[in-house]
Amino acid sequence: MHTTAAATVLATHAWHPWFLFFPFFWLLFLVIVFVVLRRTVWRRGGCWGPYQAGRQGPLAVLGERYARGEIDEEEYRARRAVIIENPGGGAGASG
């Protein structure tokens, strides 16, 4: 009798193919959210802008040091030339 009741319930409820579209709608929604975040927030460097701690490039840091007067013009130009020659950073190089 139990299997008959289950078969009756399944037979009386019509299955429509629309329920197959819900996973596709959620997938589409997640893709849209990802694309919007990728094009706006993540491209700008996060919610706090591109100048988070440790995010500035070496030329910007060098320019700030020169502007504050920590280094003179000769040292600025020499270090700038080294940075431009070696844009990869050269972690092993010491100067």
Summary of the structure (lengths in Angstrom):
residues: 95
radius of gyration: 30.2
end to end distance: 87.5
largest distance: 95.2
contacts: 160
relative contact order: 0.05
helix: 61%
strand: 0%
